[in-house]
Amino acid sequence: MKIGIIGSEATRGIFLFNSIGTTLYKTDILSYQTTCISNVKPPIKKGIDLTSLSAWDRKMIENNLYKVWMQRLKDFSPSVVIFDFVSDVMYSSIPYAGSEITKNPIILKHFKNDLADQASIHLNEETFFSSWLAAAELLIKTAKEICPKALIVLHSAQLLNTYVDKEGIPRKVRNNDYETKNGLLARINIEAERLADITIKSDPLKFHGQELHPWGIGVAKYETKYNTHMLGVLANKLLEHKFGEIE
Protein backbone atom coordinates (compact mmCIF):
# COMPACT_ATOMS: atom_id res chain seq x y z
CA MET A 1 0.00 0.00 0.00
CA LYS A 2 1.32 3.42 -0.95
CA ILE A 3 1.00 6.17 1.67
CA GLY A 4 1.71 9.83 1.00
CA ILE A 5 2.61 12.08 3.94
CA ILE A 6 1.83 15.78 4.16
CA GLY A 7 3.00 16.67 7.63
CA SER A 8 5.88 16.54 10.07
CA GLU A 9 8.28 14.22 11.87
CA ALA A 10 5.34 13.10 14.03
CA THR A 11 3.91 11.15 11.08
CA ARG A 12 7.14 10.39 9.26
CA GLY A 13 8.47 8.65 12.37
CA ILE A 14 5.57 6.19 12.48
CA PHE A 15 6.87 4.59 9.30
CA LEU A 16 10.58 5.37 9.33
CA PHE A 17 11.25 3.90 12.77
CA ASN A 18 9.12 0.81 12.30
CA SER A 19 10.45 -2.24 10.45
CA ILE A 20 6.92 -3.64 10.05
CA GLY A 21 5.77 -0.41 8.49
CA THR A 22 8.54 -0.31 5.95
CA THR A 23 7.64 -3.88 4.94
CA LEU A 24 3.90 -3.32 4.52
CA TYR A 25 3.80 0.26 3.30
CA LYS A 26 5.61 2.28 0.66
CA THR A 27 5.70 5.91 1.78
CA ASP A 28 6.60 9.21 0.17
CA ILE A 29 7.06 12.58 1.87
CA LEU A 30 4.95 14.86 -0.32
CA SER A 31 5.27 17.95 1.88
CA TYR A 32 7.35 18.19 5.04
CA GLN A 33 7.50 20.75 7.85
CA THR A 34 5.49 23.19 5.76
CA THR A 35 2.44 25.13 6.88
CA CYS A 36 -0.93 24.66 5.17
CA ILE A 37 -0.97 28.34 4.37
CA SER A 38 2.35 28.08 2.53
CA ASN A 39 1.23 24.95 0.69
CA VAL A 40 -1.82 26.57 -0.88
CA LYS A 41 -0.22 29.87 -1.87
CA PRO A 42 0.84 30.42 -5.49
CA PRO A 43 4.33 29.33 -6.59
CA ILE A 44 6.93 32.03 -7.01
CA LYS A 45 7.66 33.02 -10.58
CA LYS A 46 11.42 33.54 -10.47
CA GLY A 47 13.77 30.59 -10.78
CA ILE A 48 16.35 30.00 -8.04
CA ASP A 49 19.44 27.81 -8.38
CA LEU A 50 19.12 25.03 -5.80
CA THR A 51 21.72 22.66 -7.25
CA SER A 52 24.22 23.26 -4.45
CA LEU A 53 21.77 22.14 -1.75
CA SER A 54 21.42 18.68 -0.28
CA ALA A 55 18.63 16.55 -1.74
CA TRP A 56 16.58 16.89 1.47
CA ASP A 57 16.93 20.68 1.72
CA ARG A 58 16.20 21.07 -1.97
CA LYS A 59 13.04 18.98 -1.68
CA MET A 60 11.70 21.11 1.16
CA ILE A 61 12.64 24.42 -0.43
CA GLU A 62 11.22 23.42 -3.82
CA ASN A 63 7.91 22.75 -2.15
CA ASN A 64 7.90 26.09 -0.35
CA LEU A 65 8.86 28.04 -3.46
CA TYR A 66 7.14 26.12 -6.25
CA LYS A 67 4.41 24.23 -4.32
CA VAL A 68 5.39 20.95 -5.98
CA TRP A 69 3.53 18.76 -3.48
CA MET A 70 0.63 18.56 -5.94
CA GLN A 71 2.81 17.11 -8.69
CA ARG A 72 4.43 14.73 -6.21
CA LEU A 73 0.99 13.55 -5.13
CA LYS A 74 -0.08 13.01 -8.72
CA ASP A 75 3.11 11.12 -9.60
CA PHE A 76 3.06 8.92 -6.48
CA SER A 77 -0.71 8.28 -6.63
CA PRO A 78 -1.07 6.85 -3.11
CA SER A 79 -3.99 4.86 -1.73
CA VAL A 80 -3.78 6.84 1.52
CA VAL A 81 -2.75 10.43 2.24
CA ILE A 82 -1.91 11.14 5.88
CA PHE A 83 -1.97 14.73 7.12
CA ASP A 84 -0.77 16.16 10.39
CA PHE A 85 -0.77 19.82 11.33
CA VAL A 86 2.16 19.96 13.74
CA SER A 87 4.13 22.26 11.42
CA ASP A 88 1.30 24.79 11.45
CA VAL A 89 1.87 25.50 15.13
CA MET A 90 5.63 24.91 15.24
CA TYR A 91 6.34 27.44 12.50
CA SER A 92 4.74 30.48 10.91
CA SER A 93 4.21 31.66 7.34
CA ILE A 94 6.10 34.67 6.03
CA PRO A 95 5.90 36.62 2.76
CA TYR A 96 8.38 35.95 -0.01
CA ALA A 97 8.41 37.00 -3.68
CA GLY A 98 4.64 37.42 -3.96
CA SER A 99 3.86 34.19 -2.13
CA GLU A 100 4.33 32.79 1.37
CA ILE A 101 6.86 30.30 2.68
CA THR A 102 7.36 28.51 5.97
CA LYS A 103 9.63 30.06 8.57
CA ASN A 104 11.53 26.96 9.59
CA PRO A 105 15.30 26.55 10.14
CA ILE A 106 16.00 24.82 6.81
CA ILE A 107 14.32 27.61 4.86
CA LEU A 108 15.93 30.37 6.92
CA LYS A 109 19.48 29.08 6.67
CA HIS A 110 19.32 29.35 2.87
CA PHE A 111 17.18 32.48 2.55
CA LYS A 112 17.88 34.59 5.64
CA ASN A 113 19.71 37.22 3.58
CA ASP A 114 16.78 37.48 1.14
CA LEU A 115 14.06 37.83 3.76
CA ALA A 116 13.81 41.46 4.71
CA ASP A 117 10.56 40.79 6.54
CA GLN A 118 10.55 37.68 8.75
CA ALA A 119 7.48 38.65 10.75
CA SER A 120 4.59 36.21 10.77
CA ILE A 121 1.66 37.22 8.59
CA HIS A 122 -0.76 36.47 11.45
CA LEU A 123 -0.78 38.66 14.51
CA ASN A 124 -3.10 36.68 16.78
CA GLU A 125 -4.62 33.23 17.21
CA GLU A 126 -8.00 34.05 15.69
CA THR A 127 -6.63 35.47 12.43
CA PHE A 128 -4.24 32.52 12.21
CA PHE A 129 -6.97 29.96 12.84
CA SER A 130 -9.34 31.37 10.22
CA SER A 131 -6.50 31.46 7.66
CA TRP A 132 -5.38 27.96 8.61
CA LEU A 133 -8.92 26.58 8.26
CA ALA A 134 -9.40 28.04 4.79
CA ALA A 135 -5.98 26.67 3.76
CA ALA A 136 -6.62 23.21 5.24
CA GLU A 137 -9.97 22.94 3.47
CA LEU A 138 -8.35 23.89 0.16
CA LEU A 139 -5.38 21.58 0.75
CA ILE A 140 -7.54 18.52 1.37
CA LYS A 141 -9.99 19.42 -1.39
CA THR A 142 -7.07 19.65 -3.83
CA ALA A 143 -5.66 16.32 -2.64
CA LYS A 144 -9.04 14.66 -3.21
CA GLU A 145 -9.28 16.15 -6.69
CA ILE A 146 -5.80 14.89 -7.62
CA CYS A 147 -6.33 11.42 -6.07
CA PRO A 148 -10.11 10.93 -5.83
CA LYS A 149 -9.77 7.30 -4.70
CA ALA A 150 -7.26 8.03 -1.95
CA LEU A 151 -8.31 7.78 1.69
CA ILE A 152 -7.67 11.00 3.62
CA VAL A 153 -6.30 10.27 7.10
CA LEU A 154 -5.71 12.77 9.89
CA HIS A 155 -2.92 11.98 12.33
CA SER A 156 -4.26 13.93 15.29
CA ALA A 157 -0.84 14.42 16.88
CA GLN A 158 -0.15 16.44 19.99
CA LEU A 159 3.07 18.09 21.07
CA LEU A 160 5.23 16.53 23.77
CA ASN A 161 6.52 18.25 26.88
CA THR A 162 8.33 15.24 28.33
CA TYR A 163 11.04 12.88 27.15
CA VAL A 164 12.65 9.72 28.50
CA ASP A 165 16.34 10.19 29.25
CA LYS A 166 19.10 7.60 28.74
CA GLU A 167 18.24 6.03 32.09
CA GLY A 168 14.55 5.73 31.26
CA ILE A 169 13.49 8.60 33.54
CA PRO A 170 10.85 11.07 32.25
CA ARG A 171 12.12 14.66 31.98
CA LYS A 172 10.53 17.94 30.95
CA VAL A 173 11.11 19.44 27.51
CA ARG A 174 11.99 23.11 27.99
CA ASN A 175 9.60 24.96 25.73
CA ASN A 176 8.15 28.25 26.92
CA ASP A 177 5.15 28.30 24.57
CA TYR A 178 4.30 24.58 24.75
CA GLU A 179 0.88 25.12 26.36
CA THR A 180 -0.17 27.76 23.82
CA LYS A 181 0.95 25.75 20.80
CA ASN A 182 -0.51 22.49 22.06
CA GLY A 183 -3.84 24.14 22.81
CA LEU A 184 -3.92 25.58 19.30
CA LEU A 185 -3.01 22.20 17.78
CA ALA A 186 -5.82 20.54 19.74
CA ARG A 187 -8.24 23.11 18.33
CA ILE A 188 -6.90 22.52 14.81
CA ASN A 189 -7.26 18.74 15.13
CA ILE A 190 -10.88 19.00 16.22
CA GLU A 191 -11.69 20.96 13.07
CA ALA A 192 -9.50 18.74 10.88
CA GLU A 193 -11.40 15.59 11.89
CA ARG A 194 -14.34 16.99 9.96
CA LEU A 195 -12.23 17.14 6.79
CA ALA A 196 -10.69 13.65 6.99
CA ASP A 197 -12.14 10.25 6.13
CA ILE A 198 -10.62 8.67 9.23
CA THR A 199 -8.58 9.88 12.19
CA ILE A 200 -5.78 8.16 14.08
CA LYS A 201 -4.97 9.45 17.55
CA SER A 202 -3.93 8.36 20.99
CA ASP A 203 -3.66 9.75 24.51
CA PRO A 204 -0.49 11.86 24.33
CA LEU A 205 0.01 11.54 28.09
CA LYS A 206 0.84 7.85 27.60
CA PHE A 207 3.92 8.67 25.53
CA HIS A 208 7.06 10.76 25.76
CA GLY A 209 9.91 11.91 23.62
CA GLN A 210 13.19 10.05 23.76
CA GLU A 211 16.68 11.35 24.50
CA LEU A 212 18.13 8.61 22.29
CA HIS A 213 15.84 9.48 19.38
CA PRO A 214 17.91 9.63 16.15
CA TRP A 215 16.67 13.21 15.59
CA GLY A 216 17.23 14.32 19.19
CA ILE A 217 14.72 15.71 21.66
CA GLY A 218 11.77 17.66 20.32
CA VAL A 219 8.08 18.34 20.80
CA ALA A 220 7.08 16.07 17.88
CA LYS A 221 9.77 13.36 18.15
CA TYR A 222 8.00 10.47 19.84
CA GLU A 223 9.54 7.47 21.56
CA THR A 224 9.64 4.24 19.55
CA LYS A 225 6.63 2.59 21.20
CA TYR A 226 4.40 5.45 20.02
CA ASN A 227 5.28 4.68 16.41
CA THR A 228 4.51 0.98 16.88
CA HIS A 229 1.23 1.80 18.62
CA MET A 230 0.10 4.28 15.97
CA LEU A 231 0.95 1.91 13.14
CA GLY A 232 -1.41 -0.60 14.76
CA VAL A 233 -4.10 2.08 15.14
CA LEU A 234 -3.74 2.94 11.46
CA ALA A 235 -4.01 -0.70 10.37
CA ASN A 236 -7.17 -1.18 12.44
CA LYS A 237 -8.74 2.00 11.10
CA LEU A 238 -7.99 1.00 7.50
CA LEU A 239 -9.55 -2.41 8.06
CA GLU A 240 -12.62 -0.87 9.71
CA HIS A 241 -13.03 1.51 6.82
CA LYS A 242 -12.87 -1.33 4.30
CA PHE A 243 -14.77 -4.07 6.12
CA GLY A 244 -16.76 -2.35 8.86
CA GLU A 245 -16.22 -2.13 12.59
CA ILE A 246 -13.87 -4.75 14.02
CA GLU A 247 -15.15 -6.49 17.15
NORTA-V133335 format. One record per residue. RES is the residue in three letters. PSI is psi in whole degrees, 0 to 359 (NA if undefined). OMEGA is omega in whole degrees, -180 to 180 (none if undefined). Layout:
BEGIN
((RES & PSI & OMEGA) (RES & PSI & OMEGA))
END
This chain:
BEGIN
((MET & 133 & 179) (LYS & 130 & -178) (ILE & 122 & 175) (GLY & 141 & -177) (ILE & 125 & 171) (ILE & 95 & -173) (GLY & 224 & -170) (SER & 189 & 177) (GLU & 338 & 179) (ALA & 319 & 179) (THR & 319 & 180) (ARG & 319 & -178) (GLY & 330 & 180) (ILE & 322 & -176) (PHE & 321 & -175) (LEU & 323 & -177) (PHE & 43 & -177) (ASN & 105 & -176) (SER & 327 & 178) (ILE & 318 & -179) (GLY & 318 & -179) (THR & 339 & 177) (THR & 319 & -174) (LEU & 330 & -172) (TYR & 143 & 170) (LYS & 120 & -174) (THR & 156 & 174) (ASP & 134 & 178) (ILE & 103 & -177) (LEU & 321 & 178) (SER & 131 & -171) (TYR & 133 & 178) (GLN & 45 & -180) (THR & 137 & 180) (THR & 153 & 175) (CYS & 317 & -176) (ILE & 319 & 176) (SER & 319 & -176) (ASN & 327 & -175) (VAL & 1 & 177) (LYS & 161 & -179) (PRO & 151 & 177) (PRO & 153 & 176) (ILE & 154 & -174) (LYS & 332 & -176) (LYS & 142 & 178) (GLY & 143 & 180) (ILE & 134 & -179) (ASP & 114 & -179) (LEU & 9 & -172) (THR & 336 & -178) (SER & 353 & -177) (LEU & 159 & 174) (SER & 160 & -179) (ALA & 322 & -178) (TRP & 313 & 179) (ASP & 318 & -180) (ARG & 320 & -180) (LYS & 316 & -179) (MET & 319 & -178) (ILE & 321 & 176) (GLU & 319 & -179) (ASN & 318 & -180) (ASN & 323 & -178) (LEU & 313 & -169) (TYR & 1 & 175) (LYS & 50 & -173) (VAL & 2 & 180) (TRP & 328 & -179) (MET & 317 & 178) (GLN & 323 & 177) (ARG & 319 & 178) (LEU & 315 & -180) (LYS & 316 & -178) (ASP & 320 & -177) (PHE & 324 & 178) (SER & 64 & -177) (PRO & 161 & 173) (SER & 335 & -178) (VAL & 136 & 172) (VAL & 119 & 180) (ILE & 127 & 176) (PHE & 144 & 159) (ASP & 158 & -173) (PHE & 27 & 178) (VAL & 317 & -177) (SER & 334 & -179) (ASP & 333 & 178) (VAL & 340 & 178) (MET & 329 & -176) (TYR & 180 & 174) (SER & 171 & 177) (SER & 139 & -179) (ILE & 151 & -178) (PRO & 145 & 175) (TYR & 120 & 172) (ALA & 45 & 177) (GLY & 6 & 178) (SER & 200 & 176) (GLU & 140 & 179) (ILE & 171 & -176) (THR & 132 & -179) (LYS & 76 & 174) (ASN & 166 & -172) (PRO & 322 & -179) (ILE & 319 & 177) (ILE & 313 & -174) (LEU & 324 & -176) (LYS & 338 & 179) (HIS & 341 & -173) (PHE & 7 & -174) (LYS & 328 & -180) (ASN & 344 & -179) (ASP & 351 & -174) (LEU & 92 & 179) (ALA & 326 & -178) (ASP & 108 & 179) (GLN & 16 & 179) (ALA & 142 & 178) (SER & 146 & 180) (ILE & 350 & -180) (HIS & 129 & -173) (LEU & 342 & 179) (ASN & 171 & -174) (GLU & 322 & -176) (GLU & 318 & 178) (THR & 323 & 176) (PHE & 312 & -174) (PHE & 318 & 180) (SER & 322 & 177) (SER & 319 & 178) (TRP & 315 & -177) (LEU & 315 & 178) (ALA & 319 & -180) (ALA & 317 & -179) (ALA & 319 & 178) (GLU & 317 & 179) (LEU & 319 & -180) (LEU & 311 & -178) (ILE & 323 & 175) (LYS & 317 & 180) (THR & 318 & 178) (ALA & 319 & 179) (LYS & 325 & 179) (GLU & 322 & -180) (ILE & 318 & -180) (CYS & 77 & -174) (PRO & 339 & -180) (LYS & 354 & -177) (ALA & 144 & 176) (LEU & 129 & 180) (ILE & 119 & -176) (VAL & 132 & 173) (LEU & 124 & 167) (HIS & 101 & -176) (SER & 72 & -177) (ALA & 153 & 172) (GLN & 156 & 179) (LEU & 153 & -180) (LEU & 145 & 171) (ASN & 12 & 176) (THR & 155 & 173) (TYR & 158 & 178) (VAL & 124 & -179) (ASP & 184 & -176) (LYS & 337 & 179) (GLU & 1 & 180) (GLY & 15 & -178) (ILE & 128 & 178) (PRO & 135 & 178) (ARG & 162 & 179) (LYS & 139 & 170) (VAL & 128 & -179) (ARG & 104 & -179) (ASN & 109 & -171) (ASN & 328 & -177) (ASP & 25 & -180) (TYR & 310 & -176) (GLU & 316 & -179) (THR & 312 & -178) (LYS & 320 & -179) (ASN & 324 & 176) (GLY & 319 & 178) (LEU & 320 & 179) (LEU & 322 & 177) (ALA & 319 & 178) (ARG & 318 & 178) (ILE & 313 & -177) (ASN & 325 & 177) (ILE & 315 & 180) (GLU & 322 & -177) (ALA & 332 & 178) (GLU & 328 & 179) (ARG & 332 & -175) (LEU & 341 & -174) (ALA & 158 & 174) (ASP & 318 & 176) (ILE & 160 & -179) (THR & 135 & 172) (ILE & 132 & -179) (LYS & 165 & 178) (SER & 167 & 178) (ASP & 111 & -176) (PRO & 339 & -180) (LEU & 346 & 179) (LYS & 348 & -173) (PHE & 159 & -179) (HIS & 177 & 165) (GLY & 192 & -174) (GLN & 121 & -179) (GLU & 329 & -179) (LEU & 11 & 177) (HIS & 137 & -179) (PRO & 334 & -180) (TRP & 7 & 179) (GLY & 191 & -179) (ILE & 137 & 178) (GLY & 165 & -174) (VAL & 351 & 178) (ALA & 19 & 180) (LYS & 94 & -173) (TYR & 154 & 174) (GLU & 161 & -172) (THR & 320 & -175) (LYS & 337 & 174) (TYR & 316 & -179) (ASN & 317 & 178) (THR & 316 & 180) (HIS & 314 & -176) (MET & 330 & 176) (LEU & 321 & 176) (GLY & 320 & 177) (VAL & 316 & 179) (LEU & 314 & -180) (ALA & 317 & 179) (ASN & 317 & -179) (LYS & 321 & 178) (LEU & 320 & 178) (LEU & 318 & 178) (GLU & 319 & -179) (HIS & 325 & -177) (LYS & 321 & -171) (PHE & 357 & -177) (GLY & 176 & -175) (GLU & 136 & -180) (ILE & 127 & 180) (GLU & NA & none))
END
